[in-house]
Amino acid sequence: MSLSPNQPDGQTNATLDTFPKLLLNHARVRGNKVAMREKDLGIWQSWTWSEVSDEVRALACGLAALGFKRGDKLAIIGDNRPRLYWGFAAVQCLGGIPVPLYQDSVADEMAYVLGDAEVRFALVEDQEQTDKMLEITEQYPALEAVIYEDPRGLRDYDQGFCTYIETLQARGREFHSQHPDYLDQEIAKGRGDDISVILYTSGTTGKPKGVCMTHHAFIEAARGSAEFDGLNDNDSMLAYLPMAWVGDHLFSYAQALVTGFTINCPESAETVMTDMREIGPTYYFAPPRVFENLLTQVMVRMQDASAIKRRMFDYFMDVARRCGAEILSGNKEVSTRDRLLYRLGDFFVYGPLRNVLGMSKLRIAYTAGAAIGPDLFRFYRSLGINLKQLYGSTETCAYVCLQPNGDVKLDTVGIPAPKVEIKIADNGEVLVKGPMLFAEYYNRPEDTAETMNAEGYFLTGDAGFLDEDGHLKIIDRAKDVGKLSSGAIFAPNYVENKLKFFPHIKEAVAFGHDRNQVCAFINIDLESVGNWAERRGLPYSGYTDLASRPEVYDLILECVNQANRDLVDDPMLSESQVHRFLILHKELDPDDDELTRTRKVRRRFISEKYHDLVEALYSDIDEIHTSTEVKYEDGRRGVIEADLRIRNAETHVTEPLKKAS
């Protein structure tokens, strides 16, 4: 049984204007080509495009038999699983709207999204997510049915309310045999300007908003980016990022359905690196946090390596930093000596390191979601990894700027993507226009109107400028860019990225607006600093104990001092050197509302929650006692108390100040 045995020849972009129609076309054109893989119990399982079409048809018809109608919403919750991706297509076949939720959200957060989006049905991964849905029904009784993908532990659950996905698909096949034309007719009703998905913002400054995206917007973004980088059906992608995030929806769903390339789902979050080495994807996407963590793992492993390996690594990394990024970009000015040394380094260091990272076959790697520090960016490109930045937001399908091969600047996010227009407002805010813009915020016409100007440009909320080559440089969120009391520009995100380049620093929060100097909170990386402590025989009982150690403060002080030495060379932000810092007694956590689910810092919330610590940084004291309430995963609450030290960092007089004196 194929999804559409009567699909006509001669399809064009105009006729393939929805995702179900694209899926039909793949089933016809490349039906025997592998569309998806999933690793389960150590074994890779594969589905061809024809098989995926069968599964989607069965699921869509099963939902129809369950009472799902055009315009209904289906929540999708869980890790990256083929059946959950099929849920997107099945809902869209019926003219419904999928609403993916972050799988690590607590029940209250999910209840808010379900109620705000008026969801009637939910497709979830396993018992954990099913239990959350059952808990939510007490405060949100409009939820009518839950379909689960993994049956383990769910045998005795109410089968009237909870349905196993294979049971629903069996019901769907029966429905299809009785109504053979029903689904084809529903798919034919679909139009490009129909809402294809509602993605919720991370809620950095308030309650998350439902961003309504059309088929046309995402398909245009996927086509434009695929043509820009030459993606085709021979490429392979690892799908491991949250399905509720716009980046995953563009790369793991929209682009796959536009190009026909293969999506690979890892067994679990813990096996991503192993699975990536086995698959060897040609195309890869990760937010800066993932690249920061990978760098930390590399540095930790090198600390444990033999003295000879460490010396070889340090020597050839110096070579890579000197010329690696230039060689990758095709710069012909690199000397013959450096090219020969780089080839040696590629044999002994860079090649093996790319293999360890699972990036040996990569043609293109992208990062987005937050600013990536130029130092971190250069590190990967110097290894011969074609890492590039893109710029976008949930409201723009993560599609505004792309970096062209051979013209990658470390401190910009590239040039306007195909069909995208950019202009800079008088206040420095980046404004964008193009076919990738969202339709509206769900049930929030006032908020929608506030983000669009009279000319149809979307107000991104980011501050930036276009350089002489037409590349966009983002400074920070417009609302976060401030000034020191001296009048110098203060961009906290820029300072934080400088600090987070060091593997020992996991998170940083910088303060300085309307202040006479910049100060910072630091979160240490428990794995990196823990490894460092163990090699020195430094005992510790956990994060709080390790973070309070004087030796750890000395270690972090070296990192902050180095960041200040780098900042002094930046004429625009040289006065943003960190003068004082403290190491927080707990890790910043989404469950404590300190980070969004995409791990963006809620700076305003943190400054209010830890107001006493911020004020201590700007006082003369060098120690403060603090007590903080925390929430645990099981819902319990506790209190962490600690005595925090405050250290002064080494700062440097900037050139303008020298002239003034």
C-alpha positions as CSV (number, residue, x, y, z in Angstrom):
1,M,0.0,0.0,0.0
2,S,1.6,3.3,-1.0
3,L,0.6,6.7,0.3
4,S,-0.8,7.8,-3.0
5,P,-0.8,5.3,-5.9
6,N,-2.4,7.9,-8.2
7,Q,0.2,10.6,-7.7
8,P,0.6,12.3,-11.2
9,D,3.9,12.9,-12.9
10,G,5.4,16.4,-13.5
11,Q,5.2,17.7,-10.0
12,T,6.4,21.2,-9.5
13,N,7.2,23.4,-6.5
14,A,3.9,25.1,-7.0
15,T,1.9,21.8,-6.7
16,L,4.1,20.4,-3.9
17,D,3.0,23.1,-1.5
18,T,2.4,21.1,1.7
19,F,4.5,18.5,3.6
20,P,2.0,15.6,2.9
21,K,2.3,16.3,-0.8
22,L,6.1,16.3,-0.6
23,L,5.9,13.0,1.2
24,L,3.6,11.6,-1.5
25,N,6.2,12.7,-4.1
26,H,9.1,11.0,-2.3
27,A,7.1,7.8,-2.0
28,R,6.7,7.8,-5.8
29,V,10.1,9.1,-6.9
30,R,12.5,7.5,-4.4
31,G,10.3,4.9,-2.7
32,N,13.1,2.4,-2.1
33,K,15.6,4.9,-0.7
34,V,16.1,5.0,3.0
35,A,14.2,7.9,4.6
36,M,14.7,7.2,8.3
37,R,16.8,5.1,10.7
38,E,16.5,4.5,14.4
39,K,18.8,2.7,16.7
40,D,17.0,0.4,19.1
41,L,18.6,-2.0,21.5
42,G,21.9,-1.5,19.7
43,I,20.5,-2.3,16.2
44,W,19.8,0.2,13.4
45,Q,16.4,-0.1,11.9
46,S,15.5,1.5,8.5
47,W,12.4,2.7,6.7
48,T,12.3,3.6,3.1
49,W,10.2,6.5,1.8
50,S,7.6,4.0,0.6
51,E,7.4,2.4,4.1
52,V,7.2,5.8,5.8
53,S,4.3,6.7,3.6
54,D,2.5,3.5,4.6
55,E,3.1,4.2,8.3
56,V,1.9,7.8,8.0
57,R,-1.2,6.8,6.1
58,A,-2.1,4.2,8.8
59,L,-1.5,6.7,11.6
60,A,-3.5,9.5,9.9
61,C,-6.4,7.2,9.2
62,G,-6.2,5.9,12.8
63,L,-6.5,9.5,14.1
64,A,-9.4,10.1,11.7
65,A,-11.1,7.0,13.2
66,L,-10.4,8.4,16.7
67,G,-12.3,11.6,15.8
68,F,-9.5,13.9,14.8
69,K,-10.7,16.6,12.4
70,R,-9.4,19.4,10.3
71,G,-8.1,22.2,12.5
72,D,-7.6,20.0,15.6
73,K,-4.2,20.0,17.4
74,L,-2.0,17.1,18.4
75,A,0.7,17.6,21.0
76,I,3.9,15.6,20.2
77,I,6.2,14.9,23.2
78,G,9.3,12.8,23.4
79,D,12.8,12.2,22.2
80,N,13.6,12.0,18.4
81,R,11.7,9.0,17.2
82,P,10.6,8.1,13.7
83,R,7.0,7.5,14.9
84,L,6.8,10.9,16.5
85,Y,8.0,12.5,13.2
86,W,5.3,10.5,11.4
87,G,2.9,12.1,13.8
88,F,3.7,15.5,12.3
89,A,2.9,14.3,8.7
90,A,-0.2,12.3,9.8
91,V,-1.8,15.3,11.4
92,Q,-0.9,17.6,8.5
93,C,-2.5,15.0,6.1
94,L,-5.8,15.6,7.9
95,G,-5.5,19.4,7.9
96,G,-4.6,19.4,11.6
97,I,-1.8,21.2,13.4
98,P,1.0,19.4,15.4
99,V,2.2,21.2,18.6
100,P,5.5,19.8,19.7
101,L,6.5,20.2,23.4
102,Y,9.8,20.0,25.1
103,Q,10.1,16.5,26.6
104,D,11.9,17.7,29.7
105,S,9.1,20.2,30.6
106,V,7.3,19.6,33.9
107,A,3.6,18.9,33.9
108,D,2.6,22.5,34.8
109,E,4.6,23.8,31.8
110,M,3.0,21.3,29.5
111,A,-0.5,22.1,30.8
112,Y,0.0,25.8,30.0
113,V,0.9,25.0,26.3
114,L,-1.9,22.4,25.9
115,G,-4.4,24.9,27.3
116,D,-3.0,27.9,25.3
117,A,-3.0,25.9,22.0
118,E,-6.4,24.2,22.7
119,V,-5.0,20.7,22.2
120,R,-7.4,17.7,22.1
121,F,-5.0,14.8,21.5
122,A,-1.4,13.9,22.4
123,L,1.2,11.6,20.9
124,V,3.9,10.8,23.4
125,E,7.0,8.6,23.6
126,D,6.8,6.6,26.7
127,Q,5.4,6.0,30.2
128,E,7.1,9.1,31.7
129,Q,5.3,11.4,29.2
130,T,2.0,9.4,29.5
131,D,2.1,10.0,33.3
132,K,2.5,13.7,32.7
133,M,-0.5,13.7,30.5
134,L,-2.6,11.8,33.0
135,E,-1.6,14.3,35.7
136,I,-2.5,17.2,33.4
137,T,-6.0,15.9,32.7
138,E,-7.0,17.0,36.3
139,Q,-6.4,20.6,35.4
140,Y,-7.0,20.3,31.6
141,P,-9.9,18.0,31.0
142,A,-10.2,18.9,27.3
143,L,-7.5,16.4,26.5
144,E,-9.4,13.5,25.0
145,A,-6.8,10.8,24.1
146,V,-3.1,10.0,24.5
147,I,-1.3,7.8,22.0
148,Y,2.0,6.3,23.2
149,E,4.9,5.0,21.1
150,D,6.8,2.8,23.6
151,P,4.5,0.3,25.4
152,R,6.9,-0.6,28.2
153,G,5.2,-0.2,31.6
154,L,1.8,0.8,30.1
155,R,0.1,-2.6,29.9
156,D,-2.4,-1.8,32.8
157,Y,-3.2,1.8,31.8
158,D,-6.7,2.8,30.8
159,Q,-6.9,1.7,27.3
160,G,-9.9,3.8,26.6
161,F,-7.9,7.0,27.1
162,C,-4.4,5.7,26.3
163,T,-3.8,3.9,23.0
164,Y,-0.7,2.2,21.7
165,I,0.4,3.6,18.4
166,E,0.5,0.3,16.6
167,T,-3.1,-0.4,17.8
168,L,-4.2,2.9,16.4
169,Q,-2.4,2.2,13.1
170,A,-4.1,-1.2,12.8
171,R,-7.4,0.7,13.3
172,G,-6.3,3.1,10.7
173,R,-5.6,0.4,8.1
174,E,-9.1,-0.9,8.7
175,F,-10.5,2.7,8.3
176,H,-8.6,3.0,5.0
177,S,-10.0,-0.2,3.6
178,Q,-13.5,1.1,4.3
179,H,-12.8,4.6,3.1
180,P,-10.0,4.2,0.5
181,D,-10.3,7.8,-0.9
182,Y,-10.7,9.7,2.3
183,L,-7.0,10.5,3.0
184,D,-6.2,11.5,-0.6
185,Q,-9.1,13.9,-0.6
186,E,-8.0,15.4,2.7
187,I,-4.4,15.8,1.5
188,A,-5.7,17.5,-1.7
189,K,-7.6,20.1,0.4
190,G,-4.3,21.3,1.9
191,R,-2.8,24.6,0.8
192,G,0.5,26.2,1.3
193,D,-0.9,29.0,3.5
194,D,-2.4,26.5,5.9
195,I,-0.8,26.4,9.4
196,S,1.5,23.5,9.4
197,V,2.8,23.6,13.0
198,I,2.6,25.7,16.2
199,L,6.0,26.1,17.8
200,Y,6.3,27.7,21.2
201,T,8.9,30.3,22.0
202,S,11.3,29.6,24.9
203,G,9.7,32.3,27.1
204,T,12.9,34.1,28.0
205,T,11.0,37.2,29.2
206,G,7.5,35.9,29.9
207,K,5.1,33.1,29.1
208,P,5.8,31.2,25.9
209,K,3.9,32.2,22.8
210,G,2.6,29.9,20.1
211,V,4.2,30.7,16.8
212,C,1.9,29.7,13.9
213,M,4.0,28.7,10.8
214,T,2.5,27.8,7.4
215,H,3.6,25.0,5.1
216,H,4.7,27.7,2.6
217,A,7.0,29.4,5.2
218,F,8.9,26.3,6.2
219,I,9.1,24.8,2.7
220,E,10.5,28.1,1.4
221,A,13.1,28.2,4.2
222,A,14.0,24.5,3.6
223,R,14.3,25.0,-0.2
224,G,16.3,28.2,0.1
225,S,18.8,26.7,2.6
226,A,19.1,23.4,0.7
227,E,19.8,25.2,-2.6
228,F,22.3,27.5,-0.8
229,D,24.4,24.6,0.5
230,G,23.7,22.0,-2.3
231,L,21.8,19.5,-0.1
232,N,20.3,16.5,-1.8
233,D,18.9,13.1,-1.2
234,N,22.3,11.5,-0.7
235,D,22.9,13.5,2.5
236,S,22.4,12.1,5.9
237,M,21.4,14.0,9.1
238,L,21.4,13.1,12.8
239,A,18.2,14.1,14.6
240,Y,18.8,14.4,18.3
241,L,17.8,18.0,19.3
242,P,14.4,18.7,20.8
243,M,11.6,18.4,18.3
244,A,9.9,21.4,19.8
245,W,12.8,23.6,18.8
246,V,12.5,25.4,15.4
247,G,16.0,24.3,14.4
248,D,15.1,20.6,14.6
249,H,11.9,21.2,12.7
250,L,13.7,22.9,9.9
251,F,16.7,20.5,9.6
252,S,15.1,17.2,10.7
253,Y,11.7,17.6,9.2
254,A,11.3,20.3,6.6
255,Q,14.6,19.9,4.8
256,A,14.3,16.1,4.8
257,L,10.9,16.4,3.1
258,V,12.2,18.9,0.7
259,T,15.4,17.2,-0.3
260,G,14.7,13.5,0.5
261,F,17.8,13.0,2.6
262,T,18.0,10.5,5.4
263,I,17.2,11.2,9.0
264,N,18.9,9.2,11.7
265,C,17.5,9.0,15.3
266,P,20.0,7.9,18.0
267,E,19.1,5.4,20.7
268,S,19.3,7.9,23.5
269,A,20.9,11.2,24.5
270,E,23.7,9.2,26.1
271,T,24.6,7.4,22.9
272,V,24.5,10.4,20.5
273,M,28.3,10.5,20.0
274,T,28.6,6.7,19.5
275,D,25.7,6.7,17.1
276,M,27.1,9.6,15.2
277,R,30.4,7.8,14.7
278,E,28.5,4.8,13.3
279,I,26.3,6.8,11.0
280,G,28.9,9.4,9.8
281,P,26.4,12.1,8.8
282,T,27.3,14.5,6.0
283,Y,25.2,17.2,7.4
284,Y,25.0,18.3,11.1
285,F,23.4,20.9,13.2
286,A,23.9,21.8,16.9
287,P,23.5,24.8,19.1
288,P,26.6,26.4,20.5
289,R,26.1,24.6,23.8
290,V,26.7,21.2,22.1
291,F,29.9,22.5,20.5
292,E,31.0,23.9,23.9
293,N,30.4,20.5,25.5
294,L,32.3,18.7,22.8
295,L,35.3,21.0,23.2
296,T,35.1,20.3,27.0
297,Q,35.2,16.6,26.4
298,V,38.2,16.9,24.0
299,M,40.1,19.0,26.5
300,V,39.3,16.6,29.4
301,R,40.6,13.7,27.3
302,M,43.7,15.5,26.4
303,Q,44.4,16.3,30.1
304,D,44.4,12.5,30.7
305,A,46.6,11.7,27.7
306,S,50.3,11.0,27.8
307,A,52.8,13.8,27.9
308,I,53.9,13.0,24.3
309,K,50.3,13.2,23.0
310,R,49.6,16.4,24.9
311,R,52.7,18.0,23.3
312,M,51.8,16.8,19.9
313,F,48.2,18.1,20.3
314,D,49.3,21.5,21.6
315,Y,51.9,21.9,18.8
316,F,49.5,21.0,15.9
317,M,46.6,23.0,17.5
318,D,48.9,26.0,17.4
319,V,49.4,25.3,13.7
320,A,45.6,24.9,13.2
321,R,44.8,28.1,15.0
322,R,47.3,29.9,12.8
323,C,46.1,28.7,9.4
324,G,43.4,26.0,9.6
325,A,40.4,28.2,9.1
326,E,42.1,30.1,6.3
327,I,43.0,26.8,4.5
328,L,39.4,25.6,4.9
329,S,38.1,28.9,3.3
330,G,40.5,28.6,0.4
331,N,42.8,31.4,1.4
332,K,45.8,31.2,-1.0
333,E,48.0,33.4,1.1
334,V,48.8,30.6,3.6
335,S,52.5,29.7,3.3
336,T,53.8,26.4,1.9
337,R,55.4,25.6,5.2
338,D,52.1,26.0,7.1
339,R,50.2,24.0,4.5
340,L,52.7,21.1,5.0
341,L,52.5,21.3,8.7
342,Y,48.7,21.4,8.6
343,R,48.8,18.2,6.5
344,L,50.9,16.5,9.1
345,G,48.6,17.7,11.8
346,D,45.6,16.4,9.8
347,F,47.2,13.0,9.8
348,F,48.2,12.9,13.4
349,V,45.6,15.1,15.2
350,Y,42.8,16.7,13.3
351,G,41.7,13.6,11.3
352,P,41.6,11.3,14.4
353,L,39.8,14.0,16.3
354,R,37.1,14.5,13.7
355,N,36.6,10.7,13.7
356,V,36.2,10.7,17.5
357,L,33.6,13.4,17.1
358,G,31.8,11.5,14.4
359,M,32.5,14.3,11.9
360,S,34.8,12.5,9.4
361,K,32.2,12.6,6.5
362,L,30.7,16.0,7.3
363,R,30.3,18.4,4.4
364,I,28.4,21.0,6.3
365,A,27.8,21.7,9.9
366,Y,25.7,24.6,11.2
367,T,25.2,26.2,14.6
368,A,22.5,28.6,15.7
369,G,20.1,29.2,18.6
370,A,22.5,31.5,20.4
371,A,25.7,33.5,19.7
372,I,28.8,31.3,19.4
373,G,32.1,32.8,20.5
374,P,34.6,33.5,17.7
375,D,37.2,31.5,19.5
376,L,35.0,28.4,19.7
377,F,34.0,28.9,16.1
378,R,37.6,29.2,14.9
379,F,38.6,26.0,16.9
380,Y,36.2,23.8,14.9
381,R,36.9,25.4,11.5
382,S,40.7,25.1,12.2
383,L,40.1,21.3,12.5
384,G,38.8,21.2,8.9
385,I,35.2,21.0,10.0
386,N,33.1,23.2,7.7
387,L,31.2,24.7,10.6
388,K,29.1,27.7,9.7
389,Q,26.6,30.0,11.5
390,L,23.0,30.7,10.5
391,Y,20.8,33.3,12.0
392,G,17.0,33.1,12.5
393,S,14.3,32.7,15.1
394,T,11.2,30.7,15.7
395,E,9.2,33.4,13.9
396,T,11.4,33.1,10.8
397,C,11.8,29.3,10.6
398,A,15.4,29.8,11.8
399,Y,16.1,31.2,8.4
400,V,17.4,34.8,7.9
401,C,21.2,34.6,7.3
402,L,23.5,31.9,6.1
403,Q,27.3,31.8,5.6
404,P,28.4,30.9,2.1
405,N,31.3,28.4,1.6
406,G,34.6,30.2,1.2
407,D,33.2,33.4,2.7
408,V,32.8,32.6,6.4
409,K,33.6,35.4,8.9
410,L,34.1,34.3,12.5
411,D,32.3,37.3,13.9
412,T,29.2,37.5,11.6
413,V,26.2,35.3,10.9
414,G,26.5,35.5,7.2
415,I,24.6,37.2,4.4
416,P,20.8,37.4,3.9
417,A,19.4,34.0,2.8
418,P,17.8,33.6,-0.6
419,K,14.5,35.7,-0.8
420,V,15.2,37.4,2.6
421,E,15.5,41.2,3.0
422,I,17.3,42.8,6.0
423,K,17.5,46.4,7.1
424,I,18.8,48.0,10.3
425,A,16.4,50.3,12.2
426,D,17.6,53.6,13.5
427,N,18.0,52.1,17.0
428,G,20.2,49.3,15.6
429,E,17.5,46.6,15.7
430,V,17.6,44.0,12.9
431,L,14.4,44.0,10.7
432,V,13.7,41.1,8.3
433,K,11.2,40.4,5.6
434,G,10.6,37.3,3.4
435,P,8.5,34.3,2.7
436,M,9.7,32.5,5.9
437,L,7.9,34.8,8.3
438,F,5.3,33.4,10.7
439,A,1.6,33.9,10.2
440,E,0.7,35.0,13.8
441,Y,1.1,34.3,17.5
442,Y,-1.8,31.9,18.3
443,N,-4.7,33.9,19.8
444,R,-2.5,36.9,20.4
445,P,-3.3,39.5,17.7
446,E,-1.8,42.4,19.8
447,D,1.5,40.6,20.2
448,T,1.5,39.8,16.5
449,A,1.0,43.4,15.6
450,E,3.7,44.6,17.9
451,T,6.4,42.5,16.1
452,M,5.6,43.8,12.6
453,N,6.1,47.3,11.3
454,A,4.0,49.1,8.6
455,E,6.3,47.9,5.8
456,G,5.9,44.2,6.7
457,Y,9.2,43.8,8.4
458,F,9.6,41.5,11.4
459,L,11.2,43.2,14.4
460,T,13.7,40.5,15.6
461,G,14.6,42.2,18.9
462,D,18.3,41.7,18.1
463,A,20.8,44.5,17.7
464,G,23.3,44.4,14.9
465,F,24.7,45.9,11.8
466,L,25.7,45.0,8.2
467,D,29.4,45.2,7.5
468,E,31.0,46.5,4.2
469,D,30.6,43.0,2.6
470,G,26.9,42.7,3.5
471,H,27.5,40.3,6.4
472,L,25.3,40.7,9.4
473,K,26.9,41.0,12.8
474,I,24.7,40.5,15.8
475,I,25.9,42.3,19.0
476,D,23.2,41.0,21.4
477,R,19.5,41.1,22.1
478,A,18.5,44.7,21.6
479,K,16.9,44.8,25.1
480,D,20.0,43.4,26.7
481,V,22.5,45.8,25.1
482,G,23.1,48.5,27.6
483,K,25.8,51.0,28.6
484,L,28.2,51.2,31.5
485,S,28.0,54.4,33.5
486,S,31.0,55.6,31.5
487,G,28.8,55.5,28.4
488,A,30.7,52.5,26.9
489,I,28.6,49.8,25.2
490,F,27.8,46.7,27.3
491,A,26.7,43.5,25.5
492,P,26.4,40.8,28.2
493,N,26.0,37.9,25.8
494,Y,29.3,38.8,24.1
495,V,31.1,38.8,27.4
496,E,29.4,35.5,28.5
497,N,30.5,33.8,25.3
498,K,34.1,34.9,25.9
499,L,34.0,33.2,29.3
500,K,32.2,30.1,28.1
501,F,34.9,29.3,25.6
502,F,36.9,27.9,28.5
503,P,36.0,24.2,29.1
504,H,35.9,24.8,32.9
505,I,33.1,27.4,32.5
506,K,29.7,25.9,31.7
507,E,27.6,29.1,32.1
508,A,28.1,32.7,32.8
509,V,25.8,35.7,33.5
510,A,27.3,39.2,33.1
511,F,26.0,42.4,34.8
512,G,27.0,45.9,34.0
513,H,24.2,48.1,32.7
514,D,24.3,51.5,34.3
515,R,27.1,50.2,36.5
516,N,30.7,51.4,36.7
517,Q,32.1,48.0,35.8
518,V,31.2,44.5,34.7
519,C,30.8,41.6,37.1
520,A,29.7,38.0,36.5
521,F,28.3,34.9,38.0
522,I,30.1,31.7,36.9
523,N,28.8,28.1,36.7
524,I,31.7,25.6,36.6
525,D,31.5,22.6,34.3
526,L,31.3,19.7,36.8
527,E,32.8,17.1,34.4
528,S,35.8,19.3,33.3
529,V,36.6,20.8,36.7
530,G,35.8,17.4,38.4
531,N,38.4,15.7,36.2
532,W,40.9,18.5,36.9
533,A,40.3,18.1,40.7
534,E,40.7,14.3,40.6
535,R,44.0,14.5,38.8
536,R,45.2,16.7,41.6
537,G,43.9,14.6,44.4
538,L,41.4,17.3,45.4
539,P,38.4,15.6,47.1
540,Y,34.9,17.0,46.8
541,S,31.4,15.8,47.6
542,G,29.4,17.4,44.8
543,Y,29.0,20.6,42.8
544,T,28.5,22.9,45.7
545,D,31.6,21.7,47.5
546,L,33.8,21.7,44.4
547,A,32.6,25.2,43.4
548,S,33.6,26.6,46.8
549,R,37.2,25.3,46.7
550,P,39.9,28.1,46.7
551,E,41.8,26.0,44.1
552,V,38.8,26.1,41.8
553,Y,38.5,29.8,42.2
554,D,42.2,30.2,41.2
555,L,41.4,28.0,38.1
556,I,38.5,30.1,37.1
557,L,40.4,33.3,37.8
558,E,42.9,32.3,35.1
559,C,40.0,31.9,32.7
560,V,38.5,35.3,33.5
561,N,41.9,37.0,33.3
562,Q,42.5,35.5,29.8
563,A,39.0,36.6,28.7
564,N,39.8,40.1,29.8
565,R,43.1,40.0,27.8
566,D,41.0,39.1,24.8
567,L,38.4,41.8,25.5
568,V,40.9,44.6,25.7
569,D,41.7,44.1,22.0
570,D,38.1,44.8,21.0
571,P,37.7,48.6,20.6
572,M,33.9,48.5,20.9
573,L,33.7,46.3,24.1
574,S,37.1,46.7,25.7
575,E,35.6,48.4,28.7
576,S,33.4,45.3,29.3
577,Q,36.2,43.4,31.1
578,V,35.1,41.5,34.1
579,H,36.2,43.1,37.3
580,R,34.7,40.8,39.9
581,F,33.1,37.4,39.9
582,L,31.7,34.7,42.0
583,I,31.1,31.0,41.4
584,L,27.5,30.1,42.0
585,H,26.7,27.4,44.6
586,K,24.3,25.6,42.2
587,E,24.0,25.0,38.5
588,L,21.5,27.2,36.6
589,D,18.6,25.0,35.8
590,P,15.5,25.2,33.6
591,D,13.5,23.5,36.4
592,D,14.3,26.5,38.6
593,D,13.3,28.9,35.8
594,E,16.8,30.2,35.5
595,L,17.2,28.9,32.0
596,T,14.8,28.3,29.2
597,R,14.3,24.8,27.9
598,T,16.7,25.7,25.1
599,R,19.2,26.7,27.8
600,K,19.0,30.5,27.2
601,V,19.8,32.5,30.3
602,R,16.8,34.3,31.9
603,R,19.0,37.2,32.9
604,R,16.3,39.4,34.4
605,F,14.9,36.6,36.5
606,I,18.4,35.7,37.7
607,S,19.2,39.3,38.6
608,E,16.0,39.5,40.7
609,K,16.4,36.0,42.3
610,Y,20.0,36.6,43.2
611,H,19.7,40.4,43.9
612,D,21.7,40.1,47.1
613,L,24.6,38.4,45.2
614,V,24.6,41.0,42.4
615,E,24.8,43.8,45.0
616,A,27.6,42.0,46.8
617,L,29.6,42.0,43.5
618,Y,29.3,45.8,43.5
619,S,30.3,46.2,47.1
620,D,33.5,45.9,49.0
621,I,32.8,42.6,50.6
622,D,34.6,39.4,49.5
623,E,32.3,36.8,51.0
624,I,28.5,36.4,51.3
625,H,26.2,33.7,52.7
626,T,23.3,32.7,50.5
627,S,20.3,30.3,50.7
628,T,18.5,29.2,47.6
629,E,15.3,27.1,47.1
630,V,15.6,24.5,44.4
631,K,13.1,22.1,42.7
632,Y,14.0,18.5,42.0
633,E,12.8,16.4,39.1
634,D,10.4,14.5,41.3
635,G,8.7,17.7,42.4
636,R,10.3,17.9,45.8
637,R,11.8,21.2,46.9
638,G,14.9,21.8,48.9
639,V,17.3,24.5,50.0
640,I,21.0,24.9,49.2
641,E,23.1,27.1,51.5
642,A,26.6,28.2,50.9
643,D,29.2,30.8,51.7
644,L,30.3,32.3,48.4
645,R,33.6,34.1,47.8
646,I,34.0,37.0,45.5
647,R,37.3,37.4,43.6
648,N,38.8,40.4,41.8
649,A,40.0,39.8,38.3
650,E,43.0,41.3,36.5
651,T,41.8,44.1,34.2
652,H,43.6,46.3,31.7
653,V,43.4,50.0,31.0
654,T,42.0,50.5,27.5
655,E,43.6,52.7,24.9
656,P,41.0,55.5,25.1
657,L,41.4,55.7,28.9
658,K,45.2,55.9,28.5
659,K,44.8,58.9,26.2
660,A,42.4,60.5,28.6
661,S,44.8,60.2,31.5
